[in-house]
């Protein structure tokens, strides 16, 4: 028995990928074996029944519905990867002086994001990275490129509320990918999005 549990403890943890829309939700289980084989075999899809508003407007109710679905499907994973709707996320880049301090870079990103999203500066959440300059540590132009993404803080709070209500640990929050639906005629778009988010979480 102890050997069995010890083996279970050593297994790398898996991921759940979640995709939601106004009609329902899809969960996929990216277990350690699937991470090795590249194939996701376990998934569950369900239409919303008890929700009186959109899933993002009722994150607690959505999370409770997800938890019920998890229990029925007996999916054991607890690490969650999900994405925000594409139309609620702004992504862009900007040029900054190479010697600009980190706090000033962040301030410029926050300002650019708030302008793009038409929100107050303290109502946005940003993520950004400074790209390396070709093969040198210093660019010849004296500037570097900062790539950034942002959304309203209300969306990240809703995602957190939803995952908590579902009893899950939200460890990756990205953007729902745009997929060529015609390429995946054998599966639903929600299933493909959930798979891609699970893989993004595993690679993060």
C-alpha beads as a LAMMPS data file, in Angstrom:
LAMMPS data file: protein, C-alpha beads

204 atoms
203 bonds

1 atom types
1 bond types

-500.0 500.0 xlo xhi
-500.0 500.0 ylo yhi
-500.0 500.0 zlo zhi

Masses

1 110.0

Atoms # bond

1 1 1 0.000 0.000 0.000
2 1 1 2.756 2.467 0.917
3 1 1 4.526 1.791 -2.368
4 1 1 1.298 2.573 -4.211
5 1 1 0.809 5.910 -2.459
6 1 1 4.465 6.807 -2.850
7 1 1 4.170 6.216 -6.584
8 1 1 1.070 8.417 -6.686
9 1 1 2.876 11.227 -4.846
10 1 1 5.763 11.211 -7.311
11 1 1 3.525 11.673 -10.345
12 1 1 3.684 15.207 -11.749
13 1 1 0.376 17.010 -11.193
14 1 1 -1.977 17.405 -14.115
15 1 1 -4.054 20.323 -15.330
16 1 1 -7.680 21.094 -16.027
17 1 1 -8.411 23.244 -19.051
18 1 1 -11.674 25.189 -18.965
19 1 1 -13.556 26.908 -21.751
20 1 1 -16.875 28.665 -21.146
21 1 1 -19.374 30.599 -23.205
22 1 1 -23.001 31.689 -22.910
23 1 1 -24.243 28.169 -23.708
24 1 1 -22.114 25.991 -21.467
25 1 1 -18.687 24.820 -20.348
26 1 1 -16.083 22.224 -21.304
27 1 1 -13.403 20.785 -19.030
28 1 1 -10.500 18.653 -20.211
29 1 1 -8.141 16.693 -17.987
30 1 1 -4.498 16.961 -18.958
31 1 1 -3.146 14.131 -16.805
32 1 1 0.571 13.279 -16.555
33 1 1 0.154 10.416 -19.037
34 1 1 -1.517 12.760 -21.522
35 1 1 1.323 15.256 -21.130
36 1 1 3.700 12.488 -22.234
37 1 1 1.595 11.085 -25.072
38 1 1 0.254 14.415 -26.299
39 1 1 -3.340 13.140 -26.255
40 1 1 -6.126 14.400 -23.991
41 1 1 -8.587 11.559 -23.477
42 1 1 -10.822 12.747 -20.646
43 1 1 -13.221 15.645 -21.043
44 1 1 -16.687 16.686 -19.980
45 1 1 -19.082 19.219 -21.499
46 1 1 -22.280 20.570 -20.040
47 1 1 -24.832 23.243 -20.840
48 1 1 -25.705 25.859 -18.247
49 1 1 -28.996 25.092 -16.494
50 1 1 -29.247 27.138 -13.316
51 1 1 -27.512 30.312 -14.455
52 1 1 -29.779 33.341 -14.837
53 1 1 -27.000 35.572 -16.222
54 1 1 -23.931 35.074 -18.383
55 1 1 -21.229 32.942 -16.715
56 1 1 -18.945 35.954 -16.294
57 1 1 -21.705 38.035 -14.705
58 1 1 -22.389 35.266 -12.193
59 1 1 -18.943 33.809 -11.461
60 1 1 -19.972 32.218 -8.152
61 1 1 -22.956 30.485 -9.745
62 1 1 -20.779 29.394 -12.663
63 1 1 -18.170 28.015 -10.270
64 1 1 -20.802 26.056 -8.355
65 1 1 -22.053 24.541 -11.620
66 1 1 -18.489 23.629 -12.586
67 1 1 -17.947 21.970 -9.201
68 1 1 -21.050 19.804 -9.673
69 1 1 -19.815 18.815 -13.113
70 1 1 -16.395 17.931 -11.697
71 1 1 -17.912 15.670 -9.073
72 1 1 -20.124 13.848 -11.566
73 1 1 -17.219 13.331 -13.968
74 1 1 -14.833 12.412 -11.126
75 1 1 -12.051 14.555 -12.559
76 1 1 -9.289 14.625 -9.930
77 1 1 -7.214 17.592 -11.091
78 1 1 -7.273 20.819 -9.142
79 1 1 -4.871 23.067 -11.086
80 1 1 -6.928 25.176 -13.471
81 1 1 -6.015 26.896 -16.716
82 1 1 -8.621 29.149 -18.284
83 1 1 -8.794 32.117 -20.616
84 1 1 -10.533 35.447 -20.836
85 1 1 -12.608 36.364 -23.906
86 1 1 -10.532 37.811 -26.727
87 1 1 -12.629 40.981 -26.924
88 1 1 -11.923 41.822 -23.284
89 1 1 -8.136 41.755 -23.576
90 1 1 -5.891 44.383 -25.158
91 1 1 -2.453 43.396 -26.459
92 1 1 0.179 45.628 -28.012
93 1 1 3.786 46.776 -27.747
94 1 1 5.577 50.047 -27.182
95 1 1 9.081 51.430 -27.407
96 1 1 10.808 52.690 -24.262
97 1 1 14.220 54.127 -23.531
98 1 1 16.703 51.394 -22.771
99 1 1 17.678 52.907 -19.411
100 1 1 14.096 53.523 -18.261
101 1 1 13.550 52.170 -14.710
102 1 1 11.182 49.248 -14.216
103 1 1 8.592 51.305 -12.314
104 1 1 8.436 53.810 -15.165
105 1 1 8.075 51.037 -17.750
106 1 1 5.137 49.667 -15.796
107 1 1 3.593 53.118 -15.506
108 1 1 3.743 53.569 -19.294
109 1 1 2.227 50.136 -19.882
110 1 1 -0.597 50.827 -17.421
111 1 1 -1.298 54.183 -19.054
112 1 1 -1.344 52.661 -22.563
113 1 1 -3.595 49.818 -21.396
114 1 1 -6.031 52.127 -19.613
115 1 1 -6.313 54.260 -22.748
116 1 1 -6.910 51.241 -24.964
117 1 1 -9.510 49.700 -22.628
118 1 1 -11.031 53.071 -21.738
119 1 1 -10.715 52.358 -18.029
120 1 1 -9.182 54.187 -15.099
121 1 1 -5.516 53.336 -14.537
122 1 1 -6.306 51.471 -11.274
123 1 1 -9.018 49.384 -12.964
124 1 1 -6.664 47.486 -15.278
125 1 1 -4.391 44.493 -14.793
126 1 1 -1.283 44.342 -16.969
127 1 1 1.366 41.815 -17.869
128 1 1 4.392 42.725 -19.954
129 1 1 7.873 41.665 -20.968
130 1 1 10.853 43.529 -22.330
131 1 1 12.143 41.865 -25.462
132 1 1 15.851 41.193 -25.850
133 1 1 17.668 43.314 -28.375
134 1 1 18.840 41.040 -31.176
135 1 1 22.147 39.429 -30.157
136 1 1 23.471 42.262 -28.035
137 1 1 22.814 43.349 -24.474
138 1 1 22.359 46.932 -25.602
139 1 1 20.561 48.139 -28.700
140 1 1 22.157 50.594 -31.061
141 1 1 18.987 52.700 -31.126
142 1 1 18.848 53.218 -27.369
143 1 1 15.304 51.803 -27.171
144 1 1 13.758 48.435 -26.437
145 1 1 10.372 46.911 -27.184
146 1 1 7.899 46.132 -24.422
147 1 1 5.113 43.688 -25.315
148 1 1 2.081 43.906 -23.057
149 1 1 -1.362 42.501 -22.441
150 1 1 -4.093 43.893 -20.216
151 1 1 -7.702 43.530 -19.164
152 1 1 -10.098 45.068 -16.688
153 1 1 -9.480 44.011 -13.103
154 1 1 -13.145 42.993 -12.872
155 1 1 -12.433 40.123 -15.275
156 1 1 -9.540 38.714 -13.263
157 1 1 -11.609 38.975 -10.083
158 1 1 -14.457 37.114 -11.764
159 1 1 -12.066 34.368 -12.897
160 1 1 -10.730 34.054 -9.352
161 1 1 -14.251 33.907 -7.871
162 1 1 -15.289 31.285 -10.405
163 1 1 -12.302 29.034 -9.705
164 1 1 -12.715 29.336 -5.929
165 1 1 -16.412 28.490 -6.124
166 1 1 -15.480 25.450 -8.222
167 1 1 -12.925 24.338 -5.622
168 1 1 -10.076 24.760 -8.098
169 1 1 -6.714 26.505 -7.963
170 1 1 -6.452 29.011 -10.799
171 1 1 -2.789 28.851 -11.790
172 1 1 -2.937 30.038 -15.396
173 1 1 -5.143 32.824 -16.753
174 1 1 -4.585 33.582 -20.394
175 1 1 -6.602 34.592 -23.427
176 1 1 -8.933 32.191 -25.188
177 1 1 -7.156 31.314 -28.450
178 1 1 -8.693 31.957 -31.833
179 1 1 -8.947 28.622 -33.640
180 1 1 -9.787 27.631 -37.179
181 1 1 -12.993 25.739 -36.419
182 1 1 -12.979 24.054 -39.822
183 1 1 -9.735 22.308 -38.892
184 1 1 -11.368 20.545 -35.948
185 1 1 -14.600 19.148 -37.351
186 1 1 -14.408 16.136 -35.015
187 1 1 -14.551 18.234 -31.837
188 1 1 -16.358 21.326 -30.603
189 1 1 -14.607 24.711 -30.526
190 1 1 -14.979 24.774 -26.726
191 1 1 -13.176 21.428 -26.462
192 1 1 -10.276 22.612 -28.602
193 1 1 -9.986 25.866 -26.639
194 1 1 -10.022 23.983 -23.317
195 1 1 -7.268 21.663 -24.620
196 1 1 -5.121 24.562 -25.765
197 1 1 -5.507 26.363 -22.427
198 1 1 -4.546 23.207 -20.520
199 1 1 -1.392 22.893 -22.624
200 1 1 -0.581 26.578 -22.157
201 1 1 -0.891 26.128 -18.402
202 1 1 1.372 23.078 -18.462
203 1 1 4.011 24.978 -20.458
204 1 1 3.853 28.128 -18.343

Bonds

1 1 1 2
2 1 2 3
3 1 3 4
4 1 4 5
5 1 5 6
6 1 6 7
7 1 7 8
8 1 8 9
9 1 9 10
10 1 10 11
11 1 11 12
12 1 12 13
13 1 13 14
14 1 14 15
15 1 15 16
16 1 16 17
17 1 17 18
18 1 18 19
19 1 19 20
20 1 20 21
21 1 21 22
22 1 22 23
23 1 23 24
24 1 24 25
25 1 25 26
26 1 26 27
27 1 27 28
28 1 28 29
29 1 29 30
30 1 30 31
31 1 31 32
32 1 32 33
33 1 33 34
34 1 34 35
35 1 35 36
36 1 36 37
37 1 37 38
38 1 38 39
39 1 39 40
40 1 40 41
41 1 41 42
42 1 42 43
43 1 43 44
44 1 44 45
45 1 45 46
46 1 46 47
47 1 47 48
48 1 48 49
49 1 49 50
50 1 50 51
51 1 51 52
52 1 52 53
53 1 53 54
54 1 54 55
55 1 55 56
56 1 56 57
57 1 57 58
58 1 58 59
59 1 59 60
60 1 60 61
61 1 61 62
62 1 62 63
63 1 63 64
64 1 64 65
65 1 65 66
66 1 66 67
67 1 67 68
68 1 68 69
69 1 69 70
70 1 70 71
71 1 71 72
72 1 72 73
73 1 73 74
74 1 74 75
75 1 75 76
76 1 76 77
77 1 77 78
78 1 78 79
79 1 79 80
80 1 80 81
81 1 81 82
82 1 82 83
83 1 83 84
84 1 84 85
85 1 85 86
86 1 86 87
87 1 87 88
88 1 88 89
89 1 89 90
90 1 90 91
91 1 91 92
92 1 92 93
93 1 93 94
94 1 94 95
95 1 95 96
96 1 96 97
97 1 97 98
98 1 98 99
99 1 99 100
100 1 100 101
101 1 101 102
102 1 102 103
103 1 103 104
104 1 104 105
105 1 105 106
106 1 106 107
107 1 107 108
108 1 108 109
109 1 109 110
110 1 110 111
111 1 111 112
112 1 112 113
113 1 113 114
114 1 114 115
115 1 115 116
116 1 116 117
117 1 117 118
118 1 118 119
119 1 119 120
120 1 120 121
121 1 121 122
122 1 122 123
123 1 123 124
124 1 124 125
125 1 125 126
126 1 126 127
127 1 127 128
128 1 128 129
129 1 129 130
130 1 130 131
131 1 131 132
132 1 132 133
133 1 133 134
134 1 134 135
135 1 135 136
136 1 136 137
137 1 137 138
138 1 138 139
139 1 139 140
140 1 140 141
141 1 141 142
142 1 142 143
143 1 143 144
144 1 144 145
145 1 145 146
146 1 146 147
147 1 147 148
148 1 148 149
149 1 149 150
150 1 150 151
151 1 151 152
152 1 152 153
153 1 153 154
154 1 154 155
155 1 155 156
156 1 156 157
157 1 157 158
158 1 158 159
159 1 159 160
160 1 160 161
161 1 161 162
162 1 162 163
163 1 163 164
164 1 164 165
165 1 165 166
166 1 166 167
167 1 167 168
168 1 168 169
169 1 169 170
170 1 170 171
171 1 171 172
172 1 172 173
173 1 173 174
174 1 174 175
175 1 175 176
176 1 176 177
177 1 177 178
178 1 178 179
179 1 179 180
180 1 180 181
181 1 181 182
182 1 182 183
183 1 183 184
184 1 184 185
185 1 185 186
186 1 186 187
187 1 187 188
188 1 188 189
189 1 189 190
190 1 190 191
191 1 191 192
192 1 192 193
193 1 193 194
194 1 194 195
195 1 195 196
196 1 196 197
197 1 197 198
198 1 198 199
199 1 199 200
200 1 200 201
201 1 201 202
202 1 202 203
203 1 203 204
